[in-house]
């Protein structure tokens, strides 16, 4: 069985990706399997650049495929922030709740018609230090006035999908993967993996649904 290293310490991301790719004969692991490795310096100006940097870097130490995710929240009224600094917004040690509260504080006086935002996800695939491919997903939405929902992680509680009427945090895990930015990127990845990897017995897709 091939191994897919998910180059992130975010357990929520690892869980989502493992769930989505459960139909493939893959052993999915996170960065906890690599010890004594200095973290990759995310010096890219875009999600795509950072995803590629991380995938190429960590794949040097992995035996199989490496998948790196760089994703975040882009808010129009905040000049695109938190953007590529989404995971470090406020401070590197801030909690998800603290980051959400800061976005809501900055958006406090922003009217309903100007609360547009989007979640962006870029997934980069690499092997032995060589970049293979990039997969992107984008979902449009609005910033709420207060957190809603108990599911998800990150900025999910303050990101409303108007067509559904729910925040990301109000969606069950399976539903979220169908409509989220990461789900969109993962579907493109799964389509690509069908040419590289066998499916698990009795599986017909890479989505695990």
NULUM-269375 format. One record per residue: x, y, z negated of N, C-alpha, C, O, CB in turn; residue number from 1; residue in three letters. Coordinates in steps of 0.2 Angstrom, whole numbers, plus 5000, padded with zeros to 4 digits. Glycine has a CB too. Layout:
N
   nxx   nyy   nzz  caxx  cayy  cazz   cxx   cyy   czz   oxx   oyy   ozz  cbxx  cbyy  cbzz    i   aa
     X     Y     Z     X     Y     Z     X     Y     Z     X     Y     Z     X     Y     Z  NUM  ala
...
***
This chain:
209
   nxx   nyy   nzz  caxx  cayy  cazz   cxx   cyy   czz   oxx   oyy   ozz  cbxx  cbyy  cbzz    i   aa
  5004  4994  5000  5000  5000  5000  5004  5006  5000  5009  5007  4996  4995  5000  4994    1  unk
  5003  5011  5004  5007  5017  5005  5005  5022  4999  4999  5021  4996  5005  5021  5011    2  unk
  5009  5026  4997  5008  5031  4992  5007  5038  4995  5011  5040  4999  5014  5031  4987    3  unk
  5002  5041  4992  5001  5048  4994  5003  5053  4988  4999  5052  4983  4994  5050  4997    4  unk
  5008  5057  4988  5009  5061  4982  5005  5068  4983  5006  5071  4988  5017  5063  4981    5  unk
  5001  5069  4978  4998  5076  4978  5002  5081  4975  5003  5080  4969  4990  5075  4975    6  unk
  5005  5085  4978  5010  5090  4975  5007  5096  4971  5007  5101  4973  5014  5093  4981    7  unk
  5003  5094  4966  5000  5099  4961  5000  5096  4954  5000  5090  4953  4993  5101  4964    8  unk
  5001  5100  4949  5000  5098  4942  4992  5099  4940  4991  5098  4935  5004  5102  4938    9  unk
  4988  5102  4945  4981  5103  4943  4977  5096  4944  4976  5094  4949  4978  5108  4948   10  unk
  4975  5094  4938  4972  5087  4938  4965  5087  4942  4963  5082  4944  4971  5085  4931   11  unk
  4962  5093  4942  4955  5094  4945  4956  5093  4953  4952  5089  4956  4952  5101  4944   12  unk
  4962  5096  4955  4963  5095  4962  4965  5087  4964  4962  5085  4969  4969  5099  4965   13  unk
  4969  5084  4960  4971  5077  4961  4964  5073  4961  4964  5068  4965  4976  5075  4956   14  unk
  4960  5074  4956  4954  5070  4956  4950  5071  4962  4947  5066  4964  4950  5072  4949   15  unk
  4949  5077  4964  4945  5078  4970  4947  5075  4976  4944  5072  4980  4944  5086  4971   16  unk
  4954  5075  4977  4957  5073  4983  4957  5065  4983  4956  5062  4988  4964  5075  4984   17  unk
  4958  5062  4977  4958  5055  4976  4951  5052  4977  4950  5047  4981  4960  5053  4969   18  unk
  4946  5056  4975  4939  5054  4976  4938  5054  4984  4935  5049  4986  4934  5058  4972   19  unk
  4940  5059  4987  4938  5060  4994  4942  5055  4998  4939  5052  5003  4940  5067  4996   20  unk
  4948  5053  4997  4952  5048  5001  4951  5041  4998  4955  5037  5000  4959  5050  5001   21  unk
  4946  5039  4994  4946  5033  4991  4945  5027  4996  4946  5021  4995  4940  5033  4986   22  unk
  4942  5029  5002  4941  5024  5007  4948  5021  5011  4948  5017  5015  4936  5026  5013   23  unk
  4953  5025  5010  4959  5023  5013  4963  5019  5008  4963  5019  5002  4964  5029  5014   24  unk
  4968  5014  5011  4972  5010  5007  4978  5014  5004  4983  5013  5007  4974  5004  5010   25  unk
  4977  5019  5000  4982  5023  4997  4982  5023  4990  4977  5022  4986  4981  5030  5000   26  unk
  4988  5023  4987  4989  5025  4980  4991  5032  4979  4996  5034  4981  4995  5020  4977   27  unk
  4986  5036  4976  4986  5043  4976  4989  5045  4969  4987  5042  4964  4979  5046  4977   28  unk
  4995  5048  4969  4998  5051  4962  4999  5058  4962  4998  5061  4968  5004  5047  4962   29  unk
  5000  5061  4956  5001  5068  4956  5008  5069  4954  5012  5065  4954  4997  5071  4950   30  unk
  5010  5075  4953  5017  5077  4951  5020  5074  4945  5026  5074  4944  5018  5085  4951   31  unk
  5015  5072  4941  5018  5069  4934  5022  5062  4936  5026  5060  4931  5012  5066  4930   32  unk
  5022  5060  4942  5026  5054  4944  5033  5056  4945  5038  5052  4946  5023  5050  4949   33  unk
  5034  5063  4946  5041  5065  4948  5044  5069  4942  5041  5074  4939  5041  5070  4954   34  unk
  5049  5066  4939  5052  5069  4933  5059  5073  4935  5062  5071  4939  5053  5064  4927   35  unk
  5060  5078  4931  5067  5081  4931  5067  5085  4938  5073  5085  4941  5072  5077  4930   36  unk
  5062  5087  4941  5062  5090  4948  5060  5098  4946  5055  5099  4943  5057  5087  4953   37  unk
  5064  5102  4948  5062  5109  4948  5056  5111  4952  5056  5108  4957  5068  5114  4950   38  unk
  5052  5115  4949  5046  5117  4953  5048  5121  4960  5052  5124  4960  5041  5121  4949   39  unk
  5044  5120  4965  5045  5123  4971  5043  5131  4970  5038  5132  4967  5040  5120  4977   40  unk
  5047  5135  4973  5046  5142  4972  5041  5144  4978  5043  5143  4984  5053  5146  4973   41  unk
  5035  5146  4976  5030  5148  4981  5031  5155  4983  5028  5160  4981  5023  5147  4978   42  unk
  5035  5156  4988  5037  5163  4990  5033  5165  4997  5035  5170  5000  5045  5163  4992   43  unk
  5029  5161  4999  5025  5162  5005  5020  5168  5004  5018  5169  4999  5022  5156  5008   44  unk
  5019  5171  5010  5014  5177  5009  5007  5175  5011  5002  5178  5010  5016  5182  5014   45  unk
  5006  5168  5013  4999  5166  5015  4999  5159  5011  5003  5156  5009  4998  5165  5022   46  unk
  4992  5156  5011  4991  5150  5008  4994  5145  5013  4997  5140  5010  4983  5148  5008   47  unk
  4994  5145  5019  4997  5141  5024  5005  5140  5023  5008  5135  5023  4996  5142  5031   48  unk
  5008  5146  5022  5015  5146  5021  5017  5142  5014  5022  5138  5014  5018  5153  5021   49  unk
  5013  5144  5009  5015  5140  5002  5013  5133  5003  5017  5129  5000  5011  5144  4997   50  unk
  5008  5131  5006  5006  5124  5006  5012  5120  5010  5014  5115  5008  5000  5123  5010   51  unk
  5014  5123  5015  5020  5120  5019  5026  5120  5015  5030  5114  5015  5021  5124  5026   52  unk
  5028  5125  5012  5034  5125  5007  5034  5119  5002  5039  5116  5001  5035  5132  5004   53  unk
  5028  5119  4999  5027  5114  4994  5028  5107  4996  5031  5102  4994  5021  5115  4990   54  unk
  5024  5106  5002  5024  5099  5005  5031  5097  5007  5033  5091  5006  5019  5099  5011   55  unk
  5035  5101  5011  5042  5099  5013  5046  5098  5007  5050  5094  5007  5044  5105  5017   56  unk
  5046  5102  5002  5050  5102  4996  5049  5095  4992  5054  5092  4991  5049  5108  4991   57  unk
  5043  5094  4990  5041  5088  4986  5042  5082  4990  5044  5077  4987  5035  5089  4983   58  unk
  5041  5082  4996  5041  5076  5000  5049  5073  5000  5050  5067  5002  5039  5077  5007   59  unk
  5054  5077  4999  5060  5075  4999  5062  5070  4993  5066  5066  4993  5065  5081  4998   60  unk
  5057  5070  4988  5058  5066  4982  5053  5060  4982  5053  5056  4977  5058  5070  4976   61  unk
  5048  5060  4986  5043  5055  4986  5045  5050  4991  5048  5051  4997  5036  5059  4988   62  unk
  5042  5044  4990  5043  5038  4994  5039  5038  5000  5041  5035  5006  5043  5032  4991   63  unk
  5033  5041  5000  5028  5040  5005  5026  5047  5008  5030  5052  5008  5022  5037  5003   64  unk
  5020  5048  5010  5017  5054  5012  5016  5059  5006  5015  5057  5000  5010  5053  5015   65  unk
  5017  5066  5007  5016  5071  5002  5011  5076  5005  5011  5078  5010  5023  5074  5000   66  unk
  5006  5077  5001  5001  5082  5002  5001  5088  4997  5000  5087  4991  4994  5079  5003   67  unk
  5002  5094  5000  5002  5100  4996  4996  5104  4997  4994  5105  5003  5008  5104  4997   68  unk
  4993  5107  4992  4987  5111  4992  4989  5118  4990  4992  5119  4985  4981  5108  4988   69  unk
  4987  5123  4994  4988  5130  4992  4981  5133  4993  4979  5133  4999  4994  5134  4995   70  unk
  4978  5135  4988  4971  5137  4989  4969  5143  4984  4973  5144  4979  4966  5132  4988   71  unk
  4964  5147  4985  4962  5152  4980  4956  5156  4983  4953  5155  4988  4968  5156  4979   72  unk
  4955  5161  4979  4949  5165  4980  4952  5172  4983  4956  5175  4980  4946  5167  4973   73  unk
  4948  5174  4988  4950  5180  4991  4943  5185  4991  4938  5183  4993  4952  5179  4999   74  unk
  4944  5190  4987  4938  5195  4986  4939  5201  4990  4944  5205  4989  4938  5196  4978   75  unk
  4935  5203  4994  4935  5209  4998  4936  5215  4994  4940  5219  4996  4929  5209  5003   76  unk
  4932  5216  4989  4932  5222  4985  4938  5223  4981  4940  5228  4979  4926  5222  4981   77  unk
  4942  5218  4981  4948  5218  4977  4954  5218  4982  4960  5215  4980  4949  5212  4972   78  unk
  4953  5220  4988  4959  5220  4993  4962  5213  4994  4968  5213  4995  4964  5225  4991   79  unk
  4958  5208  4994  4960  5201  4995  4963  5198  4989  4964  5192  4989  4965  5202  5000   80  unk
  4963  5201  4983  4965  5198  4977  4960  5193  4974  4954  5194  4976  4968  5203  4972   81  unk
  4961  5188  4970  4968  5186  4968  4972  5183  4974  4978  5183  4973  4967  5181  4963   82  unk
  4969  5180  4979  4973  5178  4985  4978  5172  4983  4976  5168  4979  4977  5183  4988   83  unk
  4984  5173  4986  4989  5168  4985  4992  5167  4978  4995  5163  4976  4995  5169  4989   84  unk
  4990  5172  4974  4992  5172  4967  4986  5170  4962  4986  5171  4956  4994  5179  4964   85  unk
  4981  5167  4965  4975  5164  4961  4977  5160  4955  4974  5161  4950  4970  5160  4966   86  unk
  4981  5156  4956  4983  5151  4950  4987  5155  4945  4988  5153  4939  4987  5145  4953   87  unk
  4990  5161  4947  4994  5165  4942  4991  5172  4940  4994  5176  4937  5001  5166  4945   88  unk
  4985  5172  4942  4981  5179  4941  4981  5180  4934  4980  5175  4930  4974  5179  4945   89  unk
  4981  5186  4932  4982  5188  4925  4989  5187  4922  4992  5191  4920  4976  5185  4920   90  unk
  4990  5180  4921  4997  5178  4919  4997  5170  4921  4992  5167  4921  4998  5179  4912   91  unk
  5003  5168  4922  5004  5161  4923  5001  5156  4918  4999  5150  4919  5011  5159  4924   92  unk
  5001  5159  4911  4998  5155  4906  4990  5156  4905  4988  5153  4900  5002  5156  4900   93  unk
  4987  5160  4908  4980  5162  4907  4976  5156  4909  4978  5151  4913  4978  5168  4912   94  unk
  4970  5155  4906  4966  5150  4907  4961  5151  4913  4961  5157  4915  4961  5148  4900   95  unk
  4957  5146  4915  4953  5148  4920  4947  5153  4918  4945  5157  4922  4949  5141  4922   96  unk
  4945  5152  4912  4940  5157  4909  4943  5164  4909  4939  5168  4911  4938  5154  4902   97  unk
  4949  5165  4907  4952  5171  4907  4952  5174  4914  4951  5180  4915  4959  5171  4904   98  unk
  4954  5170  4919  4955  5173  4926  4948  5175  4928  4947  5180  4932  4958  5168  4930   99  unk
  4943  5171  4927  4936  5172  4929  4934  5179  4926  4931  5183  4929  4931  5167  4927  100  unk
  4935  5180  4919  4933  5186  4916  4936  5192  4919  4933  5197  4919  4934  5185  4908  101  unk
  4942  5191  4921  4946  5197  4924  4943  5199  4930  4942  5205  4932  4953  5196  4924  102  unk
  4941  5194  4934  4938  5196  4941  4932  5199  4940  4930  5204  4943  4937  5189  4945  103  unk
  4928  5196  4935  4921  5200  4934  4922  5207  4931  4918  5211  4932  4917  5195  4929  104  unk
  4927  5208  4927  4928  5214  4924  4930  5219  4930  4927  5225  4930  4934  5214  4919  105  unk
  4934  5217  4934  4936  5221  4940  4930  5223  4945  4930  5228  4948  4942  5218  4944  106  unk
  4926  5218  4945  4920  5218  4949  4914  5222  4946  4909  5222  4949  4918  5212  4952  107  unk
  4914  5224  4940  4909  5226  4936  4905  5231  4940  4898  5231  4939  4911  5228  4929  108  unk
  4908  5236  4943  4904  5242  4946  4903  5241  4953  4900  5245  4957  4908  5248  4945  109  unk
  4905  5235  4956  4904  5233  4963  4897  5231  4964  4894  5227  4961  4909  5228  4965  110  unk
  4893  5235  4969  4886  5233  4970  4885  5226  4974  4890  5224  4977  4883  5239  4975  111  unk
  4879  5224  4974  4878  5217  4976  4880  5217  4984  4882  5211  4986  4870  5216  4976  112  unk
  4879  5222  4987  4880  5221  4995  4888  5221  4996  4890  5220  5002  4877  5227  4998  113  unk
  4892  5222  4991  4899  5222  4992  4903  5217  4988  4909  5218  4987  4902  5229  4991  114  unk
  4900  5212  4987  4903  5207  4982  4905  5200  4986  4906  5195  4984  4898  5205  4977  115  unk
  4906  5201  4993  4908  5196  4997  4915  5193  4995  4920  5197  4993  4908  5198  5004  116  unk
  4916  5187  4996  4922  5183  4994  4922  5177  4998  4917  5174  5001  4923  5182  4986  117  unk
  4928  5174  4998  4929  5167  5001  4934  5163  4997  4939  5165  4995  4931  5168  5009  118  unk
  4933  5156  4997  4938  5152  4995  4941  5149  5001  4938  5147  5006  4934  5146  4991  119  unk
  4948  5149  5001  4952  5146  5006  4957  5141  5004  4959  5141  4998  4957  5152  5009  120  unk
  4957  5135  5008  4961  5130  5006  4965  5128  5012  4963  5127  5017  4957  5124  5003  121  unk
  4972  5127  5011  4976  5125  5016  4980  5118  5013  4983  5119  5008  4982  5130  5018  122  unk
  4980  5113  5017  4983  5107  5015  4988  5105  5020  4987  5105  5026  4978  5101  5015  123  unk
  4994  5104  5017  5000  5103  5022  5002  5096  5020  5003  5094  5014  5006  5108  5020  124  unk
  5004  5092  5025  5006  5085  5025  5013  5085  5027  5015  5087  5032  5001  5080  5029  125  unk
  5017  5081  5023  5024  5080  5025  5027  5073  5023  5024  5070  5019  5029  5086  5022  126  unk
  5033  5071  5026  5036  5065  5024  5043  5066  5025  5046  5068  5030  5033  5059  5028  127  unk
  5047  5064  5019  5054  5064  5019  5057  5071  5021  5061  5072  5025  5057  5059  5023  128  unk
  5054  5077  5019  5056  5083  5020  5054  5086  5027  5056  5092  5028  5063  5083  5020  129  unk
  5050  5082  5031  5048  5085  5037  5040  5086  5037  5036  5082  5035  5049  5079  5043  130  unk
  5039  5092  5039  5032  5094  5040  5028  5091  5045  5031  5090  5051  5031  5102  5041  131  unk
  5022  5088  5044  5018  5084  5049  5012  5088  5052  5011  5088  5058  5016  5078  5046  132  unk
  5008  5091  5047  5002  5094  5050  4999  5099  5044  5001  5098  5038  4997  5089  5052  133  unk
  4995  5103  5046  4991  5108  5042  4984  5108  5043  4982  5107  5049  4994  5115  5042  134  unk
  4980  5108  5037  4973  5107  5038  4970  5113  5034  4971  5114  5028  4970  5100  5036  135  unk
  4965  5117  5036  4962  5123  5033  4955  5122  5032  4951  5120  5037  4964  5129  5037  136  unk
  4952  5125  5027  4945  5125  5025  4943  5132  5022  4947  5134  5018  4942  5119  5021  137  unk
  4938  5135  5024  4936  5141  5022  4928  5141  5021  4924  5139  5025  4938  5147  5027  138  unk
  4926  5144  5015  4919  5144  5013  4918  5151  5011  4921  5154  5006  4917  5139  5008  139  unk
  4912  5154  5014  4911  5161  5012  4906  5161  5006  4902  5157  5005  4908  5165  5018  140  unk
  4906  5166  5002  4901  5167  4996  4901  5174  4993  4904  5179  4996  4903  5162  4991  141  unk
  4899  5174  4987  4898  5180  4984  4900  5179  4976  4900  5174  4974  4891  5183  4984  142  unk
  4903  5185  4974  4905  5184  4967  4899  5186  4962  4895  5191  4963  4911  5189  4965  143  unk
  4897  5182  4957  4892  5183  4953  4893  5188  4948  4899  5191  4948  4890  5176  4949  144  unk
  4888  5189  4944  4889  5194  4938  4891  5191  4932  4894  5194  4927  4883  5198  4937  145  unk
  4890  5184  4931  4892  5181  4925  4894  5173  4927  4891  5171  4933  4887  5181  4920  146  unk
  4898  5170  4924  4899  5163  4925  4893  5158  4925  4888  5160  4921  4904  5160  4920  147  unk
  4892  5154  4930  4886  5149  4930  4889  5142  4931  4893  5141  4936  4881  5151  4935  148  unk
  4886  5137  4927  4888  5130  4929  4894  5128  4924  4898  5131  4922  4890  5129  4936  149  unk
  4894  5121  4924  4899  5118  4919  4903  5113  4923  4908  5110  4920  4895  5114  4914  150  unk
  4902  5112  4930  4906  5108  4934  4912  5112  4937  4913  5118  4936  4902  5105  4940  151  unk
  4916  5108  4940  4922  5111  4944  4927  5114  4939  4928  5112  4933  4919  5117  4948  152  unk
  4931  5119  4942  4937  5122  4938  4939  5128  4942  4936  5130  4947  4943  5117  4938  153  unk
  4944  5132  4939  4946  5138  4943  4941  5143  4943  4938  5145  4938  4948  5136  4950  154  unk
  4940  5146  4949  4935  5151  4950  4928  5149  4951  4923  5153  4953  4937  5156  4955  155  unk
  4927  5142  4951  4920  5139  4953  4914  5142  4950  4909  5143  4953  4920  5132  4952  156  unk
  4915  5144  4943  4909  5147  4940  4906  5154  4942  4901  5156  4941  4910  5147  4933  157  unk
  4911  5157  4946  4909  5164  4948  4908  5165  4955  4907  5170  4958  4914  5169  4945  158  unk
  4908  5159  4959  4908  5159  4966  4901  5156  4968  4900  5150  4968  4914  5155  4969  159  unk
  4897  5160  4971  4890  5158  4973  4890  5157  4981  4893  5161  4985  4885  5164  4971  160  unk
  4887  5151  4983  4886  5150  4990  4879  5152  4991  4874  5148  4989  4887  5142  4991  161  unk
  4878  5157  4995  4871  5160  4996  4866  5155  4999  4860  5155  4997  4871  5166  5000  162  unk
  4868  5151  5004  4864  5146  5007  4861  5141  5003  4856  5138  5004  4868  5143  5013  163  unk
  4865  5139  4998  4863  5134  4993  4859  5137  4987  4855  5134  4984  4869  5130  4991  164  unk
  4862  5143  4985  4859  5146  4979  4862  5144  4972  4860  5146  4967  4852  5145  4978  165  unk
  4868  5141  4973  4872  5138  4967  4879  5141  4967  4882  5142  4973  4871  5131  4967  166  unk
  4882  5141  4962  4889  5142  4961  4892  5135  4962  4889  5130  4962  4891  5145  4955  167  unk
  4899  5135  4964  4902  5129  4964  4902  5125  4958  4902  5119  4959  4910  5130  4966  168  unk
  4902  5128  4952  4901  5125  4946  4895  5122  4945  4894  5118  4940  4903  5129  4940  169  unk
  4890  5123  4948  4883  5120  4947  4882  5114  4952  4876  5111  4952  4878  5126  4949  170  unk
  4887  5112  4956  4886  5107  4960  4889  5101  4958  4895  5101  4955  4889  5109  4967  171  unk
  4886  5095  4959  4889  5089  4957  4895  5088  4961  4896  5090  4967  4884  5083  4958  172  unk
  4900  5083  4959  4906  5083  4962  4906  5081  4970  4909  5083  4974  4911  5077  4959  173  unk
  4901  5076  4971  4900  5074  4978  4897  5079  4982  4900  5080  4988  4895  5068  4978  174  unk
  4893  5083  4980  4890  5089  4984  4895  5094  4985  4895  5097  4990  4884  5092  4980  175  unk
  4899  5095  4980  4904  5101  4980  4909  5099  4986  4911  5103  4990  4908  5101  4974  176  unk
  4911  5092  4986  4916  5090  4991  4913  5091  4998  4917  5092  5003  4918  5083  4990  177  unk
  4906  5091  4999  4903  5091  5006  4903  5099  5008  4903  5100  5014  4896  5089  5005  178  unk
  4903  5103  5004  4902  5110  5006  4908  5115  5004  4908  5121  5006  4896  5113  5002  179  unk
  4913  5112  5000  4918  5117  4998  4924  5118  5003  4924  5114  5008  4921  5114  4992  180  unk
  4928  5123  5002  4934  5124  5006  4939  5118  5006  4941  5116  5011  4938  5130  5004  181  unk
  4940  5115  5000  4944  5109  5000  4941  5103  5003  4944  5099  5007  4946  5107  4992  182  unk
  4934  5102  5003  4931  5097  5006  4932  5098  5014  4933  5093  5017  4924  5097  5004  183  unk
  4931  5104  5016  4932  5105  5023  4939  5103  5026  4940  5100  5031  4930  5112  5025  184  unk
  4944  5105  5022  4951  5104  5024  4952  5096  5023  4956  5093  5027  4956  5108  5019  185  unk
  4949  5093  5018  4950  5086  5017  4947  5082  5023  4950  5077  5025  4948  5084  5010  186  unk
  4942  5084  5025  4939  5080  5031  4943  5080  5037  4944  5075  5040  4932  5083  5033  187  unk
  4946  5086  5038  4951  5086  5044  4957  5082  5043  4959  5079  5047  4953  5094  5045  188  unk
  4959  5082  5036  4965  5077  5034  4963  5070  5035  4966  5066  5038  4967  5078  5027  189  unk
  4957  5068  5033  4954  5061  5034  4954  5059  5041  4956  5054  5043  4948  5061  5030  190  unk
  4952  5064  5045  4951  5062  5053  4958  5061  5055  4959  5056  5059  4948  5068  5056  191  unk
  4963  5064  5053  4970  5063  5055  4973  5057  5052  4977  5053  5056  4975  5069  5053  192  unk
  4971  5055  5046  4974  5049  5043  4972  5043  5046  4975  5038  5045  4973  5049  5035  193  unk
  4966  5043  5049  4963  5037  5052  4968  5034  5058  4968  5029  5059  4956  5038  5055  194  unk
  4972  5039  5060  4977  5037  5065  4984  5035  5062  4988  5032  5065  4979  5042  5070  195  unk
  4985  5036  5055  4991  5034  5052  4990  5028  5047  4995  5025  5046  4993  5040  5048  196  unk
  4984  5027  5044  4983  5023  5039  4977  5018  5040  4972  5020  5043  4982  5026  5032  197  unk
  4977  5012  5037  4971  5008  5038  4966  5010  5033  4968  5013  5027  4973  5000  5037  198  unk
  4960  5009  5034  4955  5010  5029  4954  5004  5024  4956  4998  5026  4948  5011  5033  199  unk
  4952  5005  5019  4951  5000  5014  4945  4995  5016  4941  4997  5021  4948  5003  5007  200  unk
  4945  4989  5014  4940  4984  5016  4933  4987  5016  4931  4990  5011  4940  4977  5013  201  unk
  4929  4986  5021  4922  4988  5021  4921  4995  5021  4915  4997  5020  4918  4985  5015  202  unk
  4926  4999  5023  4925  5006  5023  4925  5008  5030  4928  5005  5035  4931  5010  5019  203  unk
  4922  5014  5032  4921  5016  5039  4923  5023  5039  4924  5026  5045  4914  5015  5041  204  unk
  4924  5027  5034  4926  5034  5034  4931  5035  5029  4932  5031  5025  4920  5039  5033  205  unk
  4934  5041  5029  4939  5043  5024  4936  5047  5018  4940  5050  5014  4945  5046  5027  206  unk
  4930  5048  5018  4927  5052  5013  4926  5049  5006  4925  5052  5001  4921  5055  5016  207  unk
  4925  5042  5006  4923  5039  5000  4916  5040  4998  4915  5038  4992  4928  5042  4994  208  unk
  4912  5042  5002  4905  5043  5000  4901  5037  5002  4895  5037  5001  4902  5050  5003  209  unk
***
